[in-house]
Amino acid sequence: MGIGGLVKWVTMILIIVGALNWGLIGAFHFNAVAMLFGDATLITRVIYTLVGLAGLYKIFLIATKK
């Protein structure tokens, strides 16, 4: 697996984590990321930022796919 494959794999994991977290928030008012790492801590903000960047990366891949 090259670096491109690794980036795609990590991106997919981050998107799944984000989707599951939003599902928990919507269904049960439970934020798993904040529960595990604390509310508004640096690591929580880094995770949210990485999830957002992963989403933007996937949008870019979809938009540029021929």
PDB file of N, CA, C, O and CB in Angstrom:
ATOM      1  N   MET A   1       0.855  -1.181   0.000  1.00  0.00           N
ATOM      2  CA  MET A   1       0.000   0.000   0.000  1.00  0.00           C
ATOM      3  C   MET A   1       0.893   1.234   0.000  1.00  0.00           C
ATOM      4  O   MET A   1       1.763   1.386   0.858  1.00  0.00           O
ATOM      5  CB  MET A   1      -0.969   0.004   1.229  1.00  0.00           C
ATOM      6  N   GLY A   2       0.671   2.102  -0.961  1.00  0.00           N
ATOM      7  CA  GLY A   2       1.442   3.343  -1.040  1.00  0.00           C
ATOM      8  C   GLY A   2       0.845   4.411  -0.146  1.00  0.00           C
ATOM      9  O   GLY A   2      -0.131   4.174   0.565  1.00  0.00           O
ATOM     10  N   ILE A   3       1.440   5.583  -0.193  1.00  0.00           N
ATOM     11  CA  ILE A   3       0.977   6.693   0.640  1.00  0.00           C
ATOM     12  C   ILE A   3      -0.439   7.118   0.246  1.00  0.00           C
ATOM     13  O   ILE A   3      -1.233   7.505   1.103  1.00  0.00           O
ATOM     14  CB  ILE A   3       1.942   7.887   0.526  1.00  0.00           C
ATOM     15  N   GLY A   4      -0.755   7.046  -1.050  1.00  0.00           N
ATOM     16  CA  GLY A   4      -2.109   7.388  -1.502  1.00  0.00           C
ATOM     17  C   GLY A   4      -3.151   6.438  -0.934  1.00  0.00           C
ATOM     18  O   GLY A   4      -4.237   6.857  -0.533  1.00  0.00           O
ATOM     19  N   GLY A   5      -2.813   5.159  -0.904  1.00  0.00           N
ATOM     20  CA  GLY A   5      -3.732   4.172  -0.337  1.00  0.00           C
ATOM     21  C   GLY A   5      -3.924   4.367   1.155  1.00  0.00           C
ATOM     22  O   GLY A   5      -5.028   4.211   1.675  1.00  0.00           O
ATOM     23  N   LEU A   6      -2.846   4.708   1.836  1.00  0.00           N
ATOM     24  CA  LEU A   6      -2.924   4.967   3.275  1.00  0.00           C
ATOM     25  C   LEU A   6      -3.797   6.186   3.566  1.00  0.00           C
ATOM     26  O   LEU A   6      -4.619   6.165   4.482  1.00  0.00           O
ATOM     27  CB  LEU A   6      -1.519   5.174   3.859  1.00  0.00           C
ATOM     28  N   VAL A   7      -3.613   7.246   2.780  1.00  0.00           N
ATOM     29  CA  VAL A   7      -4.418   8.458   2.966  1.00  0.00           C
ATOM     30  C   VAL A   7      -5.895   8.148   2.741  1.00  0.00           C
ATOM     31  O   VAL A   7      -6.746   8.600   3.506  1.00  0.00           O
ATOM     32  CB  VAL A   7      -3.951   9.580   2.004  1.00  0.00           C
ATOM     33  N   LYS A   8      -6.200   7.390   1.710  1.00  0.00           N
ATOM     34  CA  LYS A   8      -7.605   7.028   1.437  1.00  0.00           C
ATOM     35  C   LYS A   8      -8.184   6.179   2.563  1.00  0.00           C
ATOM     36  O   LYS A   8      -9.346   6.350   2.931  1.00  0.00           O
ATOM     37  CB  LYS A   8      -7.717   6.267   0.101  1.00  0.00           C
ATOM     38  N   TRP A   9      -7.383   5.263   3.113  1.00  0.00           N
ATOM     39  CA  TRP A   9      -7.847   4.406   4.198  1.00  0.00           C
ATOM     40  C   TRP A   9      -8.111   5.225   5.463  1.00  0.00           C
ATOM     41  O   TRP A   9      -9.157   5.072   6.094  1.00  0.00           O
ATOM     42  CB  TRP A   9      -6.819   3.300   4.485  1.00  0.00           C
ATOM     43  N   VAL A  10      -7.174   6.085   5.830  1.00  0.00           N
ATOM     44  CA  VAL A  10      -7.326   6.928   7.023  1.00  0.00           C
ATOM     45  C   VAL A  10      -8.507   7.882   6.844  1.00  0.00           C
ATOM     46  O   VAL A  10      -9.272   8.116   7.779  1.00  0.00           O
ATOM     47  CB  VAL A  10      -6.023   7.726   7.304  1.00  0.00           C
ATOM     48  N   THR A  11      -8.647   8.427   5.643  1.00  0.00           N
ATOM     49  CA  THR A  11      -9.771   9.316   5.358  1.00  0.00           C
ATOM     50  C   THR A  11     -11.097   8.600   5.572  1.00  0.00           C
ATOM     51  O   THR A  11     -12.013   9.157   6.177  1.00  0.00           O
ATOM     52  CB  THR A  11      -9.685   9.848   3.923  1.00  0.00           C
ATOM     53  N   MET A  12     -11.204   7.387   5.088  1.00  0.00           N
ATOM     54  CA  MET A  12     -12.450   6.631   5.245  1.00  0.00           C
ATOM     55  C   MET A  12     -12.737   6.354   6.716  1.00  0.00           C
ATOM     56  O   MET A  12     -13.883   6.474   7.148  1.00  0.00           O
ATOM     57  CB  MET A  12     -12.381   5.310   4.463  1.00  0.00           C
ATOM     58  N   ILE A  13     -11.729   5.990   7.488  1.00  0.00           N
ATOM     59  CA  ILE A  13     -11.903   5.750   8.926  1.00  0.00           C
ATOM     60  C   ILE A  13     -12.403   7.016   9.619  1.00  0.00           C
ATOM     61  O   ILE A  13     -13.324   6.958  10.434  1.00  0.00           O
ATOM     62  CB  ILE A  13     -10.575   5.278   9.566  1.00  0.00           C
ATOM     63  N   LEU A  14     -11.795   8.158   9.296  1.00  0.00           N
ATOM     64  CA  LEU A  14     -12.210   9.418   9.914  1.00  0.00           C
ATOM     65  C   LEU A  14     -13.646   9.774   9.548  1.00  0.00           C
ATOM     66  O   LEU A  14     -14.397  10.254  10.397  1.00  0.00           O
ATOM     67  CB  LEU A  14     -11.272  10.548   9.494  1.00  0.00           C
ATOM     68  N   ILE A  15     -14.033   9.548   8.313  1.00  0.00           N
ATOM     69  CA  ILE A  15     -15.408   9.836   7.903  1.00  0.00           C
ATOM     70  C   ILE A  15     -16.390   8.928   8.631  1.00  0.00           C
ATOM     71  O   ILE A  15     -17.461   9.376   9.039  1.00  0.00           O
ATOM     72  CB  ILE A  15     -15.563   9.674   6.385  1.00  0.00           C
ATOM     73  N   ILE A  16     -16.039   7.665   8.796  1.00  0.00           N
ATOM     74  CA  ILE A  16     -16.903   6.735   9.536  1.00  0.00           C
ATOM     75  C   ILE A  16     -17.024   7.153  10.995  1.00  0.00           C
ATOM     76  O   ILE A  16     -18.120   7.142  11.556  1.00  0.00           O
ATOM     77  CB  ILE A  16     -16.358   5.299   9.443  1.00  0.00           C
ATOM     78  N   VAL A  17     -15.901   7.522  11.615  1.00  0.00           N
ATOM     79  CA  VAL A  17     -15.933   7.992  13.007  1.00  0.00           C
ATOM     80  C   VAL A  17     -16.837   9.217  13.127  1.00  0.00           C
ATOM     81  O   VAL A  17     -17.659   9.300  14.039  1.00  0.00           O
ATOM     82  CB  VAL A  17     -14.502   8.327  13.509  1.00  0.00           C
ATOM     83  N   GLY A  18     -16.683  10.164  12.206  1.00  0.00           N
ATOM     84  CA  GLY A  18     -17.517  11.360  12.233  1.00  0.00           C
ATOM     85  C   GLY A  18     -18.988  11.048  12.049  1.00  0.00           C
ATOM     86  O   GLY A  18     -19.838  11.605  12.745  1.00  0.00           O
ATOM     87  N   ALA A  19     -19.293  10.160  11.117  1.00  0.00           N
ATOM     88  CA  ALA A  19     -20.689   9.796  10.865  1.00  0.00           C
ATOM     89  C   ALA A  19     -21.305   9.097  12.073  1.00  0.00           C
ATOM     90  O   ALA A  19     -22.437   9.394  12.457  1.00  0.00           O
ATOM     91  CB  ALA A  19     -20.790   8.894   9.631  1.00  0.00           C
ATOM     92  N   LEU A  20     -20.565   8.173  12.668  1.00  0.00           N
ATOM     93  CA  LEU A  20     -21.081   7.484  13.855  1.00  0.00           C
ATOM     94  C   LEU A  20     -21.272   8.455  15.017  1.00  0.00           C
ATOM     95  O   LEU A  20     -22.259   8.359  15.746  1.00  0.00           O
ATOM     96  CB  LEU A  20     -20.132   6.352  14.271  1.00  0.00           C
ATOM     97  N   ASN A  21     -20.348   9.378  15.192  1.00  0.00           N
ATOM     98  CA  ASN A  21     -20.467  10.352  16.272  1.00  0.00           C
ATOM     99  C   ASN A  21     -21.693  11.242  16.064  1.00  0.00           C
ATOM    100  O   ASN A  21     -22.442  11.500  17.006  1.00  0.00           O
ATOM    101  CB  ASN A  21     -19.194  11.211  16.364  1.00  0.00           C
ATOM    102  N   TRP A  22     -21.899  11.711  14.824  1.00  0.00           N
ATOM    103  CA  TRP A  22     -23.081  12.528  14.557  1.00  0.00           C
ATOM    104  C   TRP A  22     -24.364  11.718  14.724  1.00  0.00           C
ATOM    105  O   TRP A  22     -25.375  12.253  15.178  1.00  0.00           O
ATOM    106  CB  TRP A  22     -23.012  13.116  13.147  1.00  0.00           C
ATOM    107  N   GLY A  23     -24.337  10.457  14.369  1.00  0.00           N
ATOM    108  CA  GLY A  23     -25.505   9.598  14.591  1.00  0.00           C
ATOM    109  C   GLY A  23     -25.830   9.468  16.071  1.00  0.00           C
ATOM    110  O   GLY A  23     -26.996   9.520  16.460  1.00  0.00           O
ATOM    111  N   LEU A  24     -24.799   9.298  16.900  1.00  0.00           N
ATOM    112  CA  LEU A  24     -25.000   9.215  18.346  1.00  0.00           C
ATOM    113  C   LEU A  24     -25.517  10.536  18.911  1.00  0.00           C
ATOM    114  O   LEU A  24     -26.380  10.548  19.789  1.00  0.00           O
ATOM    115  CB  LEU A  24     -23.695   8.825  19.042  1.00  0.00           C
ATOM    116  N   ILE A  25     -24.991  11.634  18.407  1.00  0.00           N
ATOM    117  CA  ILE A  25     -25.456  12.941  18.872  1.00  0.00           C
ATOM    118  C   ILE A  25     -26.928  13.132  18.506  1.00  0.00           C
ATOM    119  O   ILE A  25     -27.727  13.572  19.333  1.00  0.00           O
ATOM    120  CB  ILE A  25     -24.595  14.079  18.264  1.00  0.00           C
ATOM    121  N   GLY A  26     -27.276  12.805  17.281  1.00  0.00           N
ATOM    122  CA  GLY A  26     -28.654  12.975  16.827  1.00  0.00           C
ATOM    123  C   GLY A  26     -29.644  12.064  17.524  1.00  0.00           C
ATOM    124  O   GLY A  26     -30.745  12.489  17.872  1.00  0.00           O
ATOM    125  N   ALA A  27     -29.259  10.817  17.728  1.00  0.00           N
ATOM    126  CA  ALA A  27     -30.190   9.844  18.299  1.00  0.00           C
ATOM    127  C   ALA A  27     -30.252   9.886  19.824  1.00  0.00           C
ATOM    128  O   ALA A  27     -31.320   9.717  20.411  1.00  0.00           O
ATOM    129  CB  ALA A  27     -29.806   8.463  17.857  1.00  0.00           C
ATOM    130  N   PHE A  28     -29.108  10.110  20.458  1.00  0.00           N
ATOM    131  CA  PHE A  28     -29.047   9.956  21.914  1.00  0.00           C
ATOM    132  C   PHE A  28     -28.460  11.163  22.660  1.00  0.00           C
ATOM    133  O   PHE A  28     -28.282  11.111  23.877  1.00  0.00           O
ATOM    134  CB  PHE A  28     -28.238   8.744  22.243  1.00  0.00           C
ATOM    135  N   HIS A  29     -28.162  12.242  21.935  1.00  0.00           N
ATOM    136  CA  HIS A  29     -27.514  13.411  22.555  1.00  0.00           C
ATOM    137  C   HIS A  29     -26.236  12.990  23.280  1.00  0.00           C
ATOM    138  O   HIS A  29     -25.934  13.477  24.369  1.00  0.00           O
ATOM    139  CB  HIS A  29     -28.481  14.115  23.545  1.00  0.00           C
ATOM    140  N   PHE A  30     -25.493  12.074  22.652  1.00  0.00           N
ATOM    141  CA  PHE A  30     -24.257  11.548  23.232  1.00  0.00           C
ATOM    142  C   PHE A  30     -23.107  11.800  22.273  1.00  0.00           C
ATOM    143  O   PHE A  30     -23.108  11.285  21.154  1.00  0.00           O
ATOM    144  CB  PHE A  30     -24.385  10.032  23.547  1.00  0.00           C
ATOM    145  N   ASN A  31     -22.129  12.586  22.698  1.00  0.00           N
ATOM    146  CA  ASN A  31     -20.963  12.904  21.874  1.00  0.00           C
ATOM    147  C   ASN A  31     -19.810  12.007  22.323  1.00  0.00           C
ATOM    148  O   ASN A  31     -19.173  12.261  23.345  1.00  0.00           O
ATOM    149  CB  ASN A  31     -20.577  14.430  21.986  1.00  0.00           C
ATOM    150  N   ALA A  32     -19.552  10.955  21.545  1.00  0.00           N
ATOM    151  CA  ALA A  32     -18.535   9.968  21.917  1.00  0.00           C
ATOM    152  C   ALA A  32     -17.129  10.572  21.922  1.00  0.00           C
ATOM    153  O   ALA A  32     -16.320  10.231  22.785  1.00  0.00           O
ATOM    154  CB  ALA A  32     -18.583   8.779  20.960  1.00  0.00           C
ATOM    155  N   VAL A  33     -16.827  11.458  20.980  1.00  0.00           N
ATOM    156  CA  VAL A  33     -15.491  12.058  20.926  1.00  0.00           C
ATOM    157  C   VAL A  33     -15.246  12.896  22.177  1.00  0.00           C
ATOM    158  O   VAL A  33     -14.192  12.789  22.805  1.00  0.00           O
ATOM    159  CB  VAL A  33     -15.329  12.928  19.653  1.00  0.00           C
ATOM    160  N   ALA A  34     -16.216  13.725  22.536  1.00  0.00           N
ATOM    161  CA  ALA A  34     -16.073  14.547  23.742  1.00  0.00           C
ATOM    162  C   ALA A  34     -16.040  13.682  24.995  1.00  0.00           C
ATOM    163  O   ALA A  34     -15.337  14.003  25.953  1.00  0.00           O
ATOM    164  CB  ALA A  34     -17.217  15.562  23.838  1.00  0.00           C
ATOM    165  N   MET A  35     -16.786  12.600  24.992  1.00  0.00           N
ATOM    166  CA  MET A  35     -16.792  11.696  26.151  1.00  0.00           C
ATOM    167  C   MET A  35     -15.415  11.044  26.340  1.00  0.00           C
ATOM    168  O   MET A  35     -14.932  10.914  27.465  1.00  0.00           O
ATOM    169  CB  MET A  35     -17.882  10.605  25.979  1.00  0.00           C
ATOM    170  N   LEU A  36     -14.799  10.643  25.246  1.00  0.00           N
ATOM    171  CA  LEU A  36     -13.508   9.961  25.329  1.00  0.00           C
ATOM    172  C   LEU A  36     -12.349  10.910  25.605  1.00  0.00           C
ATOM    173  O   LEU A  36     -11.432  10.570  26.353  1.00  0.00           O
ATOM    174  CB  LEU A  36     -13.245   9.212  24.053  1.00  0.00           C
ATOM    175  N   PHE A  37     -12.384  12.105  25.004  1.00  0.00           N
ATOM    176  CA  PHE A  37     -11.221  12.982  25.067  1.00  0.00           C
ATOM    177  C   PHE A  37     -11.460  14.301  25.785  1.00  0.00           C
ATOM    178  O   PHE A  37     -10.541  15.110  25.913  1.00  0.00           O
ATOM    179  CB  PHE A  37     -10.749  13.264  23.698  1.00  0.00           C
ATOM    180  N   GLY A  38     -12.675  14.528  26.251  1.00  0.00           N
ATOM    181  CA  GLY A  38     -12.994  15.763  26.968  1.00  0.00           C
ATOM    182  C   GLY A  38     -13.661  16.770  26.056  1.00  0.00           C
ATOM    183  O   GLY A  38     -13.477  16.750  24.839  1.00  0.00           O
ATOM    184  N   ASP A  39     -14.430  17.641  26.657  1.00  0.00           N
ATOM    185  CA  ASP A  39     -15.166  18.642  25.908  1.00  0.00           C
ATOM    186  C   ASP A  39     -14.257  19.838  25.620  1.00  0.00           C
ATOM    187  O   ASP A  39     -13.725  20.456  26.543  1.00  0.00           O
ATOM    188  CB  ASP A  39     -16.431  19.085  26.682  1.00  0.00           C
ATOM    189  N   ALA A  40     -14.082  20.160  24.344  1.00  0.00           N
ATOM    190  CA  ALA A  40     -13.299  21.311  23.885  1.00  0.00           C
ATOM    191  C   ALA A  40     -11.814  21.236  24.260  1.00  0.00           C
ATOM    192  O   ALA A  40     -11.168  22.266  24.452  1.00  0.00           O
ATOM    193  CB  ALA A  40     -13.889  22.575  24.452  1.00  0.00           C
ATOM    194  N   THR A  41     -11.282  20.027  24.363  1.00  0.00           N
ATOM    195  CA  THR A  41      -9.844  19.881  24.588  1.00  0.00           C
ATOM    196  C   THR A  41      -9.122  19.972  23.242  1.00  0.00           C
ATOM    197  O   THR A  41      -9.756  19.922  22.188  1.00  0.00           O
ATOM    198  CB  THR A  41      -9.521  18.528  25.307  1.00  0.00           C
ATOM    199  N   LEU A  42      -7.825  20.101  23.283  1.00  0.00           N
ATOM    200  CA  LEU A  42      -7.041  20.194  22.057  1.00  0.00           C
ATOM    201  C   LEU A  42      -7.205  18.936  21.203  1.00  0.00           C
ATOM    202  O   LEU A  42      -7.386  19.038  19.990  1.00  0.00           O
ATOM    203  CB  LEU A  42      -5.562  20.421  22.389  1.00  0.00           C
ATOM    204  N   ILE A  43      -7.144  17.766  21.811  1.00  0.00           N
ATOM    205  CA  ILE A  43      -7.262  16.515  21.042  1.00  0.00           C
ATOM    206  C   ILE A  43      -8.646  16.393  20.403  1.00  0.00           C
ATOM    207  O   ILE A  43      -8.765  15.909  19.278  1.00  0.00           O
ATOM    208  CB  ILE A  43      -6.991  15.293  21.951  1.00  0.00           C
ATOM    209  N   THR A  44      -9.687  16.825  21.108  1.00  0.00           N
ATOM    210  CA  THR A  44     -11.040  16.792  20.550  1.00  0.00           C
ATOM    211  C   THR A  44     -11.122  17.709  19.337  1.00  0.00           C
ATOM    212  O   THR A  44     -11.697  17.342  18.312  1.00  0.00           O
ATOM    213  CB  THR A  44     -12.085  17.208  21.613  1.00  0.00           C
ATOM    214  N   ARG A  45     -10.550  18.894  19.454  1.00  0.00           N
ATOM    215  CA  ARG A  45     -10.566  19.832  18.328  1.00  0.00           C
ATOM    216  C   ARG A  45      -9.760  19.297  17.158  1.00  0.00           C
ATOM    217  O   ARG A  45     -10.145  19.492  16.005  1.00  0.00           O
ATOM    218  CB  ARG A  45     -10.020  21.194  18.757  1.00  0.00           C
ATOM    219  N   VAL A  46      -8.653  18.627  17.431  1.00  0.00           N
ATOM    220  CA  VAL A  46      -7.849  18.028  16.360  1.00  0.00           C
ATOM    221  C   VAL A  46      -8.648  16.943  15.651  1.00  0.00           C
ATOM    222  O   VAL A  46      -8.634  16.868  14.423  1.00  0.00           O
ATOM    223  CB  VAL A  46      -6.531  17.444  16.923  1.00  0.00           C
ATOM    224  N   ILE A  47      -9.339  16.110  16.406  1.00  0.00           N
ATOM    225  CA  ILE A  47     -10.156  15.045  15.804  1.00  0.00           C
ATOM    226  C   ILE A  47     -11.249  15.643  14.935  1.00  0.00           C
ATOM    227  O   ILE A  47     -11.446  15.199  13.804  1.00  0.00           O
ATOM    228  CB  ILE A  47     -10.777  14.147  16.895  1.00  0.00           C
ATOM    229  N   TYR A  48     -11.969  16.647  15.442  1.00  0.00           N
ATOM    230  CA  TYR A  48     -13.018  17.295  14.652  1.00  0.00           C
ATOM    231  C   TYR A  48     -12.433  17.910  13.376  1.00  0.00           C
ATOM    232  O   TYR A  48     -13.039  17.816  12.309  1.00  0.00           O
ATOM    233  CB  TYR A  48     -13.731  18.380  15.490  1.00  0.00           C
ATOM    234  N   THR A  49     -11.273  18.530  13.482  1.00  0.00           N
ATOM    235  CA  THR A  49     -10.627  19.142  12.315  1.00  0.00           C
ATOM    236  C   THR A  49     -10.231  18.082  11.300  1.00  0.00           C
ATOM    237  O   THR A  49     -10.435  18.265  10.100  1.00  0.00           O
ATOM    238  CB  THR A  49      -9.391  19.951  12.741  1.00  0.00           C
ATOM    239  N   LEU A  50      -9.667  16.973  11.770  1.00  0.00           N
ATOM    240  CA  LEU A  50      -9.277  15.895  10.854  1.00  0.00           C
ATOM    241  C   LEU A  50     -10.491  15.274  10.169  1.00  0.00           C
ATOM    242  O   LEU A  50     -10.429  14.940   8.986  1.00  0.00           O
ATOM    243  CB  LEU A  50      -8.498  14.815  11.608  1.00  0.00           C
ATOM    244  N   VAL A  51     -11.582  15.120  10.892  1.00  0.00           N
ATOM    245  CA  VAL A  51     -12.817  14.587  10.293  1.00  0.00           C
ATOM    246  C   VAL A  51     -13.314  15.548   9.207  1.00  0.00           C
ATOM    247  O   VAL A  51     -13.707  15.116   8.123  1.00  0.00           O
ATOM    248  CB  VAL A  51     -13.922  14.373  11.385  1.00  0.00           C
ATOM    249  N   GLY A  52     -13.293  16.843   9.502  1.00  0.00           N
ATOM    250  CA  GLY A  52     -13.710  17.830   8.512  1.00  0.00           C
ATOM    251  C   GLY A  52     -12.820  17.828   7.281  1.00  0.00           C
ATOM    252  O   GLY A  52     -13.318  17.894   6.157  1.00  0.00           O
ATOM    253  N   LEU A  53     -11.513  17.753   7.479  1.00  0.00           N
ATOM    254  CA  LEU A  53     -10.584  17.694   6.351  1.00  0.00           C
ATOM    255  C   LEU A  53     -10.774  16.417   5.533  1.00  0.00           C
ATOM    256  O   LEU A  53     -10.649  16.434   4.309  1.00  0.00           O
ATOM    257  CB  LEU A  53      -9.142  17.783   6.850  1.00  0.00           C
ATOM    258  N   ALA A  54     -11.077  15.314   6.213  1.00  0.00           N
ATOM    259  CA  ALA A  54     -11.333  14.060   5.500  1.00  0.00           C
ATOM    260  C   ALA A  54     -12.572  14.201   4.617  1.00  0.00           C
ATOM    261  O   ALA A  54     -12.590  13.712   3.487  1.00  0.00           O
ATOM    262  CB  ALA A  54     -11.513  12.888   6.499  1.00  0.00           C
ATOM    263  N   GLY A  55     -13.596  14.862   5.125  1.00  0.00           N
ATOM    264  CA  GLY A  55     -14.794  15.106   4.326  1.00  0.00           C
ATOM    265  C   GLY A  55     -14.504  15.970   3.112  1.00  0.00           C
ATOM    266  O   GLY A  55     -14.983  15.688   2.013  1.00  0.00           O
ATOM    267  N   LEU A  56     -13.723  17.019   3.307  1.00  0.00           N
ATOM    268  CA  LEU A  56     -13.347  17.884   2.183  1.00  0.00           C
ATOM    269  C   LEU A  56     -12.522  17.116   1.146  1.00  0.00           C
ATOM    270  O   LEU A  56     -12.697  17.302  -0.058  1.00  0.00           O
ATOM    271  CB  LEU A  56     -12.552  19.104   2.690  1.00  0.00           C
ATOM    272  N   TYR A  57     -11.634  16.260   1.620  1.00  0.00           N
ATOM    273  CA  TYR A  57     -10.819  15.448   0.713  1.00  0.00           C
ATOM    274  C   TYR A  57     -11.708  14.526  -0.126  1.00  0.00           C
ATOM    275  O   TYR A  57     -11.496  14.382  -1.330  1.00  0.00           O
ATOM    276  CB  TYR A  57      -9.785  14.616   1.511  1.00  0.00           C
ATOM    277  N   LYS A  58     -12.699  13.905   0.509  1.00  0.00           N
ATOM    278  CA  LYS A  58     -13.609  13.014  -0.226  1.00  0.00           C
ATOM    279  C   LYS A  58     -14.435  13.795  -1.240  1.00  0.00           C
ATOM    280  O   LYS A  58     -14.667  13.314  -2.349  1.00  0.00           O
ATOM    281  CB  LYS A  58     -14.541  12.269   0.749  1.00  0.00           C
ATOM    282  N   ILE A  59     -14.882  15.000  -0.871  1.00  0.00           N
ATOM    283  CA  ILE A  59     -15.615  15.843  -1.816  1.00  0.00           C
ATOM    284  C   ILE A  59     -14.722  16.157  -3.019  1.00  0.00           C
ATOM    285  O   ILE A  59     -15.168  16.095  -4.164  1.00  0.00           O
ATOM    286  CB  ILE A  59     -16.097  17.159  -1.129  1.00  0.00           C
ATOM    287  N   PHE A  60     -13.456  16.494  -2.749  1.00  0.00           N
ATOM    288  CA  PHE A  60     -12.508  16.772  -3.822  1.00  0.00           C
ATOM    289  C   PHE A  60     -12.346  15.556  -4.739  1.00  0.00           C
ATOM    290  O   PHE A  60     -12.354  15.695  -5.962  1.00  0.00           O
ATOM    291  CB  PHE A  60     -11.149  17.183  -3.239  1.00  0.00           C
ATOM    292  N   LEU A  61     -12.198  14.370  -4.151  1.00  0.00           N
ATOM    293  CA  LEU A  61     -12.039  13.154  -4.962  1.00  0.00           C
ATOM    294  C   LEU A  61     -13.268  12.892  -5.832  1.00  0.00           C
ATOM    295  O   LEU A  61     -13.143  12.512  -6.996  1.00  0.00           O
ATOM    296  CB  LEU A  61     -11.777  11.944  -4.058  1.00  0.00           C
ATOM    297  N   ILE A  62     -14.453  13.097  -5.261  1.00  0.00           N
ATOM    298  CA  ILE A  62     -15.689  12.877  -6.022  1.00  0.00           C
ATOM    299  C   ILE A  62     -15.807  13.906  -7.159  1.00  0.00           C
ATOM    300  O   ILE A  62     -16.181  13.564  -8.281  1.00  0.00           O
ATOM    301  CB  ILE A  62     -16.930  12.962  -5.084  1.00  0.00           C
ATOM    302  N   ALA A  63     -15.481  15.170  -6.848  1.00  0.00           N
ATOM    303  CA  ALA A  63     -15.621  16.239  -7.841  1.00  0.00           C
ATOM    304  C   ALA A  63     -14.620  16.102  -8.980  1.00  0.00           C
ATOM    305  O   ALA A  63     -14.908  16.527 -10.099  1.00  0.00           O
ATOM    306  CB  ALA A  63     -15.454  17.591  -7.178  1.00  0.00           C
ATOM    307  N   THR A  64     -13.461  15.524  -8.724  1.00  0.00           N
ATOM    308  CA  THR A  64     -12.438  15.424  -9.757  1.00  0.00           C
ATOM    309  C   THR A  64     -12.420  14.065 -10.445  1.00  0.00           C
ATOM    310  O   THR A  64     -11.628  13.849 -11.363  1.00  0.00           O
ATOM    311  CB  THR A  64     -11.090  15.702  -9.162  1.00  0.00           C
ATOM    312  N   LYS A  65     -13.284  13.146 -10.013  1.00  0.00           N
ATOM    313  CA  LYS A  65     -13.319  11.819 -10.629  1.00  0.00           C
ATOM    314  C   LYS A  65     -13.931  11.908 -12.024  1.00  0.00           C
ATOM    315  O   LYS A  65     -14.945  12.572 -12.235  1.00  0.00           O
ATOM    316  CB  LYS A  65     -14.118  10.825  -9.751  1.00  0.00           C
ATOM    317  N   LYS A  66     -13.299  11.233 -12.956  1.00  0.00           N
ATOM    318  CA  LYS A  66     -13.781  11.280 -14.345  1.00  0.00           C
ATOM    319  C   LYS A  66     -14.526  10.034 -14.711  1.00  0.00           C
ATOM    320  O   LYS A  66     -14.999   9.907 -15.840  1.00  0.00           O
ATOM    321  CB  LYS A  66     -12.634  11.481 -15.306  1.00  0.00           C
TER     322      LYS A  66
END
